[in-house]
Amino acid sequence: MNALLILIDNIVDIYIFTLLAYVIASWLVAFRIVNPWQPFVRVVLQGLGRLHEPLLGRIRSVLPDLGGIDISPIIVLLVLQFGRNLLFEYLR
């Protein structure tokens, strides 16, 4: 059972790290620090977008319009941390 908990924890960690990379990459593109038309940058952004946009899009559809502020990654991080805490509290 501990091996399964560790595996789930590692998968959640990887998802969180890639979500943070997606948020930072989108900021770099928005502030014109990184050129999104470079092939490597485009591949990375498309890959991260395909991984995270389905969940972020669902959360954005529920949230009210806050102007230019997107808090959907924060909500995903909070939900993931809450789920991880529940998992370790009830299965240990």
C-alpha positions as CSV (number, residue, x, y, z in Angstrom):
1,M,0.0,0.0,0.0
2,N,2.9,2.4,0.7
3,A,4.3,1.9,-2.8
4,L,0.9,2.9,-4.3
5,L,0.8,6.0,-2.1
6,I,4.3,7.0,-3.1
7,L,3.5,6.5,-6.8
8,I,0.4,8.7,-6.5
9,D,2.4,11.3,-4.6
10,N,5.1,11.3,-7.3
11,I,2.5,11.7,-10.1
12,V,0.9,14.6,-8.3
13,D,4.3,16.2,-7.8
14,I,5.1,15.9,-11.5
15,Y,1.7,17.4,-12.4
16,I,2.3,20.3,-10.1
17,F,5.8,20.9,-11.5
18,T,4.6,20.8,-15.1
19,L,1.6,23.1,-14.1
20,L,4.1,25.6,-12.6
21,A,6.2,25.4,-15.8
22,Y,3.1,26.0,-17.9
23,V,2.2,29.1,-15.9
24,I,5.7,30.5,-16.0
25,A,6.0,29.8,-19.7
26,S,2.7,31.5,-20.4
27,W,3.9,34.5,-18.5
28,L,7.2,34.6,-20.4
29,V,5.2,34.6,-23.7
30,A,2.8,37.2,-22.4
31,F,5.6,39.6,-21.4
32,R,7.4,38.9,-24.8
33,I,10.5,37.5,-23.2
34,V,10.2,34.2,-25.1
35,N,9.2,34.0,-28.8
36,P,6.3,31.5,-29.1
37,W,7.1,31.0,-32.8
38,Q,10.4,29.2,-32.1
39,P,9.9,25.5,-32.8
40,F,11.1,24.3,-29.4
41,V,9.1,26.8,-27.4
42,R,6.0,26.0,-29.5
43,V,6.4,22.3,-28.9
44,V,6.8,22.8,-25.1
45,L,3.9,25.1,-24.9
46,Q,1.6,22.9,-26.9
47,G,2.6,19.8,-24.9
48,L,2.0,21.6,-21.6
49,G,-1.2,23.1,-22.9
50,R,-2.6,19.7,-23.9
51,L,-1.7,18.3,-20.5
52,H,-3.2,21.2,-18.4
53,E,-5.8,23.0,-20.5
54,P,-8.6,20.4,-20.1
55,L,-8.7,20.8,-16.4
56,L,-7.9,24.6,-16.4
57,G,-10.7,25.2,-19.0
58,R,-13.3,23.5,-16.8
59,I,-12.3,25.6,-13.8
60,R,-12.3,28.8,-15.9
61,S,-15.8,28.0,-17.1
62,V,-17.1,28.0,-13.5
63,L,-15.1,31.0,-12.2
64,P,-16.5,34.5,-12.6
65,D,-14.7,36.9,-14.9
66,L,-11.9,38.6,-12.9
67,G,-10.6,40.7,-15.8
68,G,-7.0,39.7,-16.8
69,I,-6.4,37.6,-13.7
70,D,-6.5,33.9,-14.1
71,I,-6.7,32.1,-10.7
72,S,-7.5,28.6,-12.2
73,P,-3.9,27.3,-11.6
74,I,-4.1,28.4,-8.0
75,I,-7.4,26.5,-7.6
76,V,-5.9,23.4,-9.2
77,L,-2.9,23.6,-6.9
78,L,-5.1,23.9,-3.8
79,V,-7.3,21.0,-4.9
80,L,-4.3,18.8,-5.6
81,Q,-2.7,19.6,-2.2
82,F,-6.1,19.0,-0.5
83,G,-6.5,15.6,-2.2
84,R,-2.9,14.6,-1.4
85,N,-3.5,15.5,2.3
86,L,-6.7,13.5,2.4
87,L,-5.1,10.5,0.7
88,F,-2.2,10.4,3.2
89,E,-4.5,11.1,6.2
90,Y,-6.9,8.3,5.5
91,L,-4.7,5.6,4.0
92,R,-1.8,5.7,6.4
